[in-house]
Amino acid sequence: MTRLSININKIATLRNSRGGNNPDLIKVALDCERFGAQGITVHPRPDERHIRYSDVFELKKIVTTEFNIEGNCQEQKFIDLVLANKPEQVTLVPDVLGQITSNHGWDTVANQQYLKQMIAVFKQAGIRVSIFVDPIVEMVEAAATTGTDRIELYTEAYAHHYHQNREAAIAPYVKAAEVAQKIGLGINAGHDLDLQNLKYFAQNIPGLDEVSIGHALISDALYYGLENTVQMYLRQLNSN
């Protein structure tokens, strides 16, 4: 069964827009778990425009499923945050300062030595490591020699082309996943997966361990309610 990890960044964005604590990020995380999510994901950024560093410490106290912290390991503050909280998983994303959202995977060839060093730091602390990659076989193969446990396939291209030609859109992801399986990497996926494209993706990607979904799920919750929306995503993710 593929696990659903809910990214709650957008809840923090809404809270921060008015100050105070409404919506309550901790309550939302607990409710997401209660409604069936198998993980909680956060992606703190240096400007703390959504998830604050202090949020991570509070979430670590209450998350009982899988806690996944995403971010840019080129920032020492991020490294320190992850090591202080020791989540079940850290996902390394090659963001740049001020980036609105993640928009590309690691060049695992050019950054091979750097990734080896950083992954070793987190694995020595007992944290499972996943690295963000594009669905390019060469990048998947090079990811395997960094020491990472998993890759997270960056799915924006799939989502963008899904309604035009879903078979063509998913083809490079299937190939990348097959290679990852062959060389022993776990497979996560995320970015722009939603109620329209999730089922087809999950049905066609071999060995898919986990998807991380935030923006679309929180947006759908405005119409369908959070509990119902979480259940809708779970049904799409694991239906035949």
N, C-alpha and C positions, 0 to 999 in steps of 0.2 A: 504493500500500500504506500502510495506517495503521500508524504506529510505536507500539511499546509502550515506555513509560518506566516503570521500576519505582521506586516510592517506598520507600526503605529506612529510613524513620523507625522502624518497629516493630522492626527489628533493633537499632537503637540503644537503644530502650526496654528491650529484653530485656538487652542488655549492661549498661546503667546500673543495672538492678535489683540486680545483684550486685557491681558494681565490676569492675575488671580489664578484660580485652579478649576476653571470650567471650560471644556470638559476635563474631568479628572483622569489623567493619563493612567494612573495605577488601577483605578476601577475598570477602565476600558480594557487594560491588559488582562485583568482577572476575568472579566466577562468574556473576552475572546476565548480564553482557555475553557471557561465553563460552557461556552456554546460549541466547543468541539475542536478549536484550533490546536494543533500539536506543537506550536512554537510561537515565540514572539521575537520579532526582529526590530532592531533600531539602527539608525545610521546617523550618529552624531557628527556634526561638522563644526569647524573652528568658530564660526560666527554664532553657533547655537540658535540658529533661526527656527529650528523645530525642536529636536531632542536636545536637552541640556545635559551636560556631563553629570550634573547632580541627579538627573532622572535615571541614569544608568545604575547608579548605586542603589536607588530606591527600588527599581525594577528587579535588580538582582535578589533583593530580599524576598520578593513575592512570586516570581515566575516559577512555576512548578513543572512546566513542560520543558521545552528546549529554548534556551536564551541564545540568540544569535546577534552579535554586534558586528555591523558592517562599517568599513571606513578606510581611510587612507593611512597606510602604515608608514608613510613618509613623514608623518607628523608625530613627534615624540609624545605629545599630549595624548594622542590616540593610543599609542603603544602602552603608555602608563595606565590609561583607563582600562584597557582590556586586561592587562596583567593584574590590576588591583581587583577586578571583578570575576575573572576566570569564568567566562560563559562556557556553555557546552561547545559553541562554535564561534570562530571569528572568520569573517569573510573579508578578504583584502581586495580593495577596489582602487584603481588608479585615478582617483579624482584629482583635480587641481583646485587651488584655493578659489573660492567664490563660485564654483560650478553649481548650476541650478540642480542638475540631477546627473547621475552616472550615464555616460554615453559611449563607452568603449571598454573593451577588456584589456588585460595586460598583454604586452608583447613579451611572452614568456621566453623568447629566445634572447632578445636584447637585454632583458632584466633578469636573466637566469641566476647570476651570482647574488644579486641583491635579494631576490625572492628566496633563495636558499637560506640566506642569513636570517631574514625576517621570519620565515616559516619555522626555522629551528628555535627561535626565541619563544614563539607561542607553543610549539609542541613540547618543549622542555617544561612548560608550565602546565601541561596536561590538557591543552585546549585543541580541539579538532580544528583544522584549518581548511578553508575553501578559498579559491582564488577565482576572480571574475575573468572570464575569457570569452572571446568571440568564437562562433562556431567554425573555426578554421583548424583543420587536422594538424597542421604544423604546430599551432599554438597549444593544442591539447597534448600532443606528444611531448613537447618541451615542458609542459606543466608537470608531467609525470616525474621528471628528473629534478624538480625543485624540492621534492619532499612533501608536497601538499597531500592532504587526504582526499580532497574533493575539488572539483571545478564547479563554478556556477556559470551556466550558459547564459549569455546576455541576449535576451529574447526580443529586443525592440524591433529588429529587422523582420523577424517572424510575424509579430503583431501588425507591423505596418503593411506587410504584403499579404496577410492572411485572406482578406476579402477579395483580393485580385486573383490569386492562385495559391490556394493553401498547400497543394502538393509541392509546388516549387518552393514555397516559403519555408516549409519544414525540412526539405531535403538536406540542406547542410547541417542541420541540427541532428538529424538521424545519423548521418555519417560521423559527426563529431562524437555523439554518444556511443556509437558502436566502437569507435577507437578507444574512448575512455574506459569502457567496460573491458575491452581486451587487455588494456595495460594496467587495470586494477584501480582506477580512480572512481570514487563516488561521484554522483551527478546531481547537482542542484540546478535550478533555473529561476530566472526572474527578470522582470521589467516589462510592463505593459501587457501582462497576461490578464485576461478578464473573462467574464461569463460567456463571451462569444467564442473565444479562441482557445480556452484552457482545455476543454475536453479533448479536442483533436490533438493538441500537443501531448497531453498525458497519455493518450492511447497509442501514440506513435513513437515516443521516445523510450528506448529500452533502458531499463535500470534506473529510472528517474526516482531519486530518493526524496527530494523535497523541492517545493516551490515557495518563493517568498513573494507575497503580493501585498501591496499597500494602497497606492493611489486609487486604483480601480475599485478595490473592495470597499474602501471608506466612502468613495463617491456613490457606489451602489447602495450603501447603507442609508444614505440620505433618503432614498426612495423606498427601500424594502425593509428597513430596520436592521440593526446590527446582528441580532440573533439569526434572523431569517437569512440574511446575506451570507453569514459564515456557513450556514447549512447548505445554501445554494452552491457556494464554491466547493465545498466538500463533495457534494453530489457530482458536480462536473468533473472534479479531479479523479474520482475513483469509480465512476460509472463505466459499464461495459459498452 
